[in-house]
């Protein structure tokens, strides 16, 4: 499929004259996903795992078939290694509470990077304080990358958990997860990977990475809001206590004790977001139809065009690694002396949608001497025309502010 055909699959581009450059926050949805969710509500709506009638059993079958589809999509060994939750944030909290609290002790260390989204930072602050363990950070070099030397300096025999983002949501830096996992395992640590910003753009193979846990959010990869995935190695998940209790995660309840259902139900308390799960299945089908090779080809061309155009704007400060092979589809920037919120508001008047703020990564921005940035994040439905629109908006904004800039 070419870009024109792809864009026709996304109704928002028919209905809105916008350059949508905020896919790092959430992606637009193709008709294939929208229609699947609508079809579910029209003809298939029922609660799962609880009904002895055909409608419920059919819906349960679709729900569990999607679990198997996701396991295959990321090459998990077993479908029960896939746990459904709201989003990557909930998945990370589940690991922090159910694994971290029970396995960390005084003077143990948890290592994360300074790049982490708050969702992969704040839970570890909480857990390390509760267990009297220590939280350590891997810091960036001048190229906005995590050097091999810094990684090996921070991950030691005391490290019990390494929690790391695959791709920075602020910088677009792609971290060498496979090497980090290998080194962390050598030191005896368990590794948690936040793949929220990587899996929309690149193929993930959890067995090849050898990640112990991996999380991602469906809404960043064309699926509905409110559905996320936690992958965990079966032997680890089996040893962990539930994070939420009640509803479908129960085996037997007595007045004085309860036994829990086997995987994956143990971690799926209450009524699930069934339409979100089925919508995620449709999103995966669509991504596989386009193909990751084609996605990369389209994105590389547009992002390279954007970088070329943006670097020529002498009034712009950009925060991007110069190593193109280590850069994904996110470009953060500022006009010096102009608040990012003001800049984003002006760009909006040109129909350009970018994110402004700290991007839920305050320690990262603080380490860079910044409070906030504007961020353009691209996906395979973006075009060079979207970039041109961004450039026009930036030029206009600069012309409005330049007499006030010192």
C-alpha positions, 0 to 999 in steps of 0.5 A: 500500500502507498501513502495515499491508500493508507491515509484513506483508511483513516477517517480523521484525515477526511474529516479534519484538515490537520497535520497530526504530529502527536502519534507518540501520545496516541495514534489515529485509528483506521477504519479496520479498527473502528469497524471491528469495535462497532461490529463487536457492540452491534453483534457480539457484546457480552461478558467473557468467561462467565456465561454458559450461553453462546453469545458469551462463549463466542465473545470469550473465544474472540478474547482468547484468540486475540491473546494468542494473536498477540503472543504470536505477534511478539513471539511469546512462548505461551499465550498465558504470558500475555496479560491484558490491562489498561495501558503500559502504566498499569503493566509497569505498576503491576510488575513493581508491586507484584514482583518488586515489593516481594523480591527486593530487600535492603541494599538491593538496587533497581537501575533505570535510565534518566530517559524514563517516562514517569510510569517507569520511574515513580513506581520504582521510587515507591518500591525502593523506598518501601523495601529500603533498596536503592534506585540508580540512574543511567545517564545520557552522553552528549549524543542523548544516548546511553553509553556502554560504559555508563550502563556497565558502571551502573548495573552491578551484582547488587542490581536486582531489577533493570527497568528501561525504555526501548525508545525515549518518548522525548528524544526518539533515541533507540536504546540497545535493549538486547545488549542491556538485557544480556549484561543485566542477566549476566549480573543476575538482574531481571529486566523490564522493558517499556516498548510503548514507543517502539512496538508501533514502529518496529518488530518486537521479539521477546524471545530474541530480546530475552526480556523478562517483562515487557509492556506496551499500550494499544492506543499508540499502535492504532488500537482503542484507548484503555487497552495495554499488554504486559508480557512476562515470562511464565515462570516469573508470573507464576511466582508473583502475587496478584496486583488487583483482586476480585472478579475473574482472578478468583479460583475459590473463595472461603470465609477465611482464605482465597485461592487464585485462578491460574495464568493469565486470569490471576492478573485480570481482575474484574470485567475486562475491556473486551472491545479494546482487546478485540480492537487491538487484534484488528490493529495488529492485523492492520499493522501486519497488512502494511508490514513493518518494513513498509512502515519503516520505509515510509517513516524513515523518508518523512523523518529524514525530510523533517530533520533536513528541513528543521535543521535549516531553521537557525532559530530552532533548538533540536534535541536529537541524537546525531546517530540516525540509526539510533533515532526513531520517529520523535523530534523535540525542539524549541524556539529559544525564548518562546514557551513551548505551549505558546508555540504549540498553540500557534502551530494549532492555528495552522492545523499542526498538532504537536505536543508541548510540555515535559512529556511525563519525563521531568527528570530527563528534561531537568537533566537537559536544563529544560522545563519543556519542549515541543515534540513532533512524533511521526507515524506511517500515515504522515507525509512530507506535506505534513512536514511542510505545514509544520515548517510554515507554522514555525516560520510564522511563529518565529516572525511573531516572536522574534522582536521579543526574543533576546 
